[in-house]
Amino acid sequence: MSALIQRLAHEGSLLCPACRQARWKLEPDALHCEQCNAHWPVRNGVPDLFNRYRAQTSEPPGQQSARHAEWTAAIVQALELDTNGDLPERVAEIVSRASNWACSDSAYTAEINDLLDRFAPSPVPIEMGPLPAPNHQPAFQLVRHYLPEALLAGTEQSVNFRLTNSGDAPWSSRIKQGLRLSARWLGADAADTAPALTRFPIDIAPGRTISLPMRLTAPAHPGRYGLRLQLQRADNDIPVGEGVDLPVQVVGAAGAPDEGAPIDYRAQIVDYGEDHAAGVEIIASSLREAGIGHARILEVGAGTHPYTAWLTDHDVVALDISSPLLELGALYFGDRFTERLGFLCADAFDAPFAPGQFDLVCMFSTLHHFQEPETVLRQLAKPLKPEGLLAVSSEPVGDSLEQPETVRDLLKGINEQVFSADEYQRIFAAAGLVPTLMRIDGGSLKAILKKKQS
C-alpha cells in the first residue's frame, strides 16, 4: 500500500470501521486491527475497509470468457500499462472479480460491475425488455422529497420525489395503460388547477427506488395548501392507489423564502474533461485563497483517476466503494506519487477517519449517485478540519432523467438523479453546510462549501 496510507494508519488518522479505533498492524496483504481483531484485505496495494462483497455467479476462479479477455485488453490499453510484466494478468484478475462481485445494495453492485463498461463500452444498446402488463394495483412509498416548506405564489420550479415501488408489479410509462406520477394541489384556491405529471424514464421493478424530478407551479394565491402525490394512468386523468399528502405554505412576495447563495451562471463547457478540469482549478484557487499551501485532500468517488492527484502540492486519499476501480488506479499510478497519493476502498457514509483530518473533501460527478445526498455530505463534513472546505463539482443540474446516457445508467441499475439549483441549496443547508461559491456552467454545478458555524 502507498506510503500515505501507511502514514495515516501510524498517526491514528485511519480508523477501523468495525470498532472505530486506530490500533493497526500493517501486513503485506491485510490491515489487522489489534483492538477488535478484524482483518481488512489489501489487494494490489489498496486496503479494502468496505469488504462486503459476495460472488454472484458460479464461474470457476480464473476462468475467463472471450468478453473478459476483451475487457482486459481494453483496460491495459486505456491505462497504457506495460504488457511485458505481470500487469495484464493482474488486470484480468480484477476484471474477473468486478464482473462477479455483488453486495447487499443493488446500486453499489451496479457501480462495481460498471467498471467493465467504462473501459470497453458495449456497442449493443441496453434494451428495456418486453412491454409489461398493465399494473392494476400499483403502490408506492415516498422515501424522501425536496419540496420546500414555503413556495412563492405563482412560481415554477423542479422538485424531486424519491419513490419505492412497494407493489408486486412493475411501473411503466411505455404502455397505453401505463403509469405516471401526478402532483395535485389541495385547497379551495387550487380546485381548478391541473395536476403536474411526470413519466417514468424506465420500467421500475417492484422494490426499486427512483428519484423523479417534477415541474411544479405554486398556486397563484398565498395560503396553506396540500400537495397530493399519486400514481395516475397514462391514458386518463384518474389517479390509482393510495396517495401521500404534503403540507406547503404558499407566500407572497413579502414573505418569499431566502433564495440562498448567489449563483454564477456561465455558458456550458461541452467537453467532459474540460468541465472537470474547471472544477479542479476552482478547488486549487479556493485552497490558495484560504491560505492552505499543503492540503490533505479526501476525494470521494475517485475511481481509477482521482482528479486532484495532479495537484502536486497536496496529499490525496482517493476513496471509492469499488475496490476494482481503485486497484486499477493503483496499477496505473504505480510508484508515482506514493508519498502523497493513496487509494482506499471504504463507505463514504461511514468514512474511516478520525475527526478533523482533512483540509478539503471533494467529489466529481458523484453526489447525485448517493441515495441520500444530504446525509453523505453531513457525514463527510466530520473528517474535515473546522475551517476546511467541501467541494462538489460537475454535478448535473436540470429537471429531466430522459437523456440517453442517463437512461442507459438507470437500466444498468445505477442510481441516477438530477437536481435543480434550488434543490442543491436545500441539500447543502440540510447537511449543515454553507456555500461560499456556487457556479453553474450550462448544466454542471460546482460549489465550495464550509461548515455552518454554530
N, C-alpha and C positions, 0 to 999 in steps of 0.2 A: 504494500500500500504506500501511498505517497508520504513524503516527509511531513507535509502539512497535516494530514490526518493523524499521523503518529504524534505530532506536537500537540494537537487538540486533545488527544487521549491522555498524554502525560501531564498536561497542565490542568486537567479536570474540567475542560470545557465540553467534552463529549460525554454524554450520559448513556447508560444502559437503558434501553426502552422498557425493560421488564421491571427494574427496581429504581430507576432514576438516580442511580449512584454512578460514581466515576472511579471505580477501582478496577482498572484494566490490566490484564496480562496480554500482551501482543504476541500472537503466534503467526507463523507464515501463512496459514490458511484459515485463521479464525481470530476473532476478538473474544477473549474469555473474561467474563465479569466475575471477579473474585468475591463480590458481595452476594450475588444470588446464584452463581454457578451457571449462568446462561452462556451458551456458545453462539456466536454470530459468525456465519461463514464469510470468508473473503475469497472472491472469485476474480481472477485477472486483476488483482490489486484493488478491488472495490469491496469494501465492507458492506454487508447486507444486514442492516438493522431493521429491515422490514420482515423479510424471511417468512412470509405467509403464503407461499406458493404451493401448488399441488399439480401433479401431472393430470392432464385432461384427456390424453389418448393412451392407447396401449402399444404405441410404436416402440419396438425394442431399442434400447440405448445404442447410439452410434449408427443406426440405420437411417440412411438419407434417401429421400426421393429425388428425382431429377429436379423438381422445383427447389428443394433445399440447396442443391448444388448451384442452381442458377442464382438464388439469393446470395449465397456465399460469394460467388464470383462478382456479383454486382456490388456488394459491400466492400470487398477487398479493393475493387477498382475505384469506388467512390471515395474511400478513405486514403487511397494511394498508399496502401500497406505493402511492405516488402514481401514478395512472393517466394523468396529463396529460403526463408526460415520457417518457423512453426506458426506464424500468424494466420495463414489461411486455415490451418487445422483448428486453431482456437476460435476463429470466426465461425467455422462450421459447427462447432460445439455450442456456441452462443445461439446461432440460428436454430439449432435443434431444440434447445430449451425454450427459446422465445415462441416457437410455433406450438409447443406442447403445454406450456405453463398456463395455469389459471389461478385465481384467488377468489375469495368469497364475494367481492364486489365485481359485478359483471363489467362495469365501466372501466375498472382498473385492468381487468383481463383484456378488454378490447385495446387499451392503451399499450399493454405489453405486446400483444400479438401484432399490433400495428407497426412494429419495428420493421417487419418484412416489407410492407407496402411503402414505407418511407424511402427505402433504398432501391427497390425494384417494383414500382407500381404495376399492378396487373393491367394489361390493356383491355381486359374484359370488363365492361360496366357491371356494377353491382345492382342486381335486379331486386325489386320488391317482392317478387314471387307472385303466385296466383292471387286473383281477387278473392278476398274473404267473403263469407256470407254476411248478410245484414246482422247487426248486433241489436237484438230486441230488448235486452235488459242491461244496458250499459250502466256502469257505476264508477265513480271516481272519488279519490281522496285528495283534498287540497293540502299539499305539503308545505308550501310557503308562497308568499306573494310579495310584490314590491309596490303595492298601491300605497301612496302617501296618505296620512291621516287627513290632510286638507288639500283640496284642489281649487284652483281659481276658476270661477264660473265661466263657462263657455270655451275654455281652453282645451286643446287636444294634446295628448301625449301617449307614448307607448309604455305599457305596463306588462311585466312578466308574471304569469301564474304557473306555478310548478305543480303538476298533477300526476298522480299514480293511477293507472288503470286497475281498479280494485274489483273489476268484474271477472267473468270467466271466458270472455271472447275479445278478439282484437277490436280496436277502434280504427276506422279507415275513412278517409275523405275521398277515396278514389271511386267509390261505387255510388249509384243513384240514391240508395237509401243509407248512405254513409253518415258520418257524424262530424260536427264542428263544435267548437266551444263558443258559447254565447255569454254575453255580459249585459244584463238588463237593469236599468236604473229603477229603483223603487221609490215612490213618493208622489204626492199629488201633482207637483210641478213637472214630473217626468213621465206622466202617464202615456203621452203620445210619442215618446222618444223611441226610435227604432233601436233594437239591440245591436251591440257591436259583435262581430263574428270573426273567427279565425279558424282556418283549417289545420289539419294535422299534416305535416310535410311527409311523413311516412306512416305506415301502419304501426300502431302501438300495441304490442302484445300484452296480455294480462301480466300484471306485476311490474311492468316497465314504467319509468317516470320520465317526464319530459317537461321542459320549461317552454311555455308558449307565449311569445310576445303578442300583445293585442293593442290596437289603436282605440283609445277611449276619448270621447268628448264629454266633458263635465256638463251637467245641466246648466241652463242659462241663468238661473236664479239662485242666489245663496240660500243655504239651509242645510238641514240634516237629511241625508239620503241613505239608502241602502243600495248595494250593488250585488245582484244575484248572478252567480256563476252556475251555468247549467250546460249539459250536453244537448245538442239540437240536431235534428235530422237535416241533411244537406238539401233535401228536395222539398222542404216545407218550413214553416215557422213554428213548429210545435216542439217545445222542449221535452226531453225524455229523462227519466230517472230523477233522483234527488238532486237538489241544488244546494249551494252554500251562499249565505248572505253575509256581506261585509259592510260595516258602517263607514260612511265617508262624510266629512264636513266640507261643503262647498261654500267658498267665501268670495266676497267682492274684492275689488282692487285694494281697499284699505286694509284688508286682513290677509293679503296674498302671502303665501308661505315663502320663507327665505329661499332664494334661488341658489344658494351655495357659493362656492368659489368661482371667480370669473374664469371663463374658458377661452383659450387662444385657438380660434378656428383657422385652419390653413388648408391649402389645396392638398389633394390626395397624393401620397407618394406611391406610385404604381408598383415599383419593384419591391418584392417582399424583403430581400436582403437589405436594400437601402432604407426601408422603413425601420427594420430592427437596428441598423447602424445609427439611425437618428435617435433611437431610444438609448443606445449606449452613450452617445455624445451628451444627451441630457443628463444621464447619470454621472458622467465624468465631470461635467460643468457644475452639477449640484454638489458633488463632493468638494470641488475646488472652492465654491462659494461658502461651503460650511467650514472651510479651513482644515479639511481632513486630507493630509498628504499621503498617508499609507493606511488604507482601509482594509478591514476584514469584511468580506462580502459573502453572503449566502445567496446563491442563485437557485431558485426553486423551479422544478420542471426543466432542468438544464439539458437533460438528454445527453446526446453524444457531443454536441458542440456548444458548450456554455459561452454565451456572447461576451461576458465580462472577463473571460480568460485572457483576452488580448489587452486588457488594461494593465500594463506591465508593472505599475507601481503598487498594486494591491494584491492581497491574498484572496483566493476564491474557493469556496466549497460549493461544488456542483451537486445538488441534491435532486433526486427523482425517485418515483415509485418503481420504475422499470430498471432492474439490475442489468438486463441485457443491453439496453441503450447506454448505460453508464460504462459498462465493460468495454463496449466498442469505443467509447470516448477515451478510456484509459489506454487502449491499444493504439488509438490514433495519435494521442499526445506523447505516448511512450515516456522517454526520460525528460521531455521538455517541461519546464515549469513545475517540477515535482515539489520544489521548496515552497511554492506559493499556490499550487492548484491541486485539489483533491476531489475525488469522486466518492459519493456516499449515497447508498440506497436507504431511504427511510420515508416514513409517512409524514407529510407536511402538517397534518392535523395534530401530530404528536412529535414535533421535531426534537431530536435527542440532544439538546444543547442546554447548558446552564443559562440562566437569565443574563442579559446584558453582554453578550459575547460579540455581537456584530455591529459594525458601523452602518451597514446597508444590507437590507434584504430586498431582492428584486425578482421579477419574473417577466418572461416574454411570451405573449400569446398563450398564457397558462391559466390565468384566473378564471376565465369563463368555462373551463373544463371542470372546475370544482363544483360539486352539487350545492355546497353552502359557502359561497364566496366570502360573505362577511365573517363567517366562523373561522375560515382558514386564515384570513387576514388578521383577525384578533389573536389567533394562536401564533402566527409568525411575528407579531409585534413583541412577543415575550422574550425571544433571544436578542432583540435589539437593545442597544445602549439607550439611556434616557433621551439623548439628543440625536439618536440615529435616524436614518431615512429608510422609508419603504417605497420602492419604485415599482409601479405597474406599467408595463409597456406593451404596445402593439396589440391591444385588446379590441375586438370588434365592437363597433358602435352602430346600431341600426334597429330595425323593427321587423325583421323577417328571417326565417330559417330556410327560405326557399332556394338559396344559392346552390348550384350543383355540387360544389365541394363540401358544403355543409350537409346536404342531403346524403352524400356519399359517406361521410363520417358517421352520421346518425345511423345509417344502415349497417355500419360496422359494429355499432354498439357503443360508440364513443359519446360521452356526454357533451353535447354542443348547446351553447346558449349565446344569445346576443342581447345586450342591454343598451338602453338609451343613456345619454349623458346624465340626465336627471337620476336615473337608477344607480349609476355608478356613484354619484354624490351620496345617495342614501345608503348604499353598501358601505362606503368609506365611513360615514358617520356612525352606522351601526357597529362597525369594528372599532370605534374609538379613535379614528384617525382623521387628521385634518389635512386637506390638500394645500400644499404651498405652490404647486404648479399643476395646471391641467391644460393639455394641448390635444387637439384632435386634428389629425391630418386626414381629411376625407372621412373615412370610416374607421380610423385607427387611433385609439386613445393612448396617451402617455401621461402619467401622473407621478408626482413626487409627493409623498405623504409623511407626516410626522405624528407622533403620539399626541393625543389631546391632553393638555395639561390640566390636572385636577385643581 
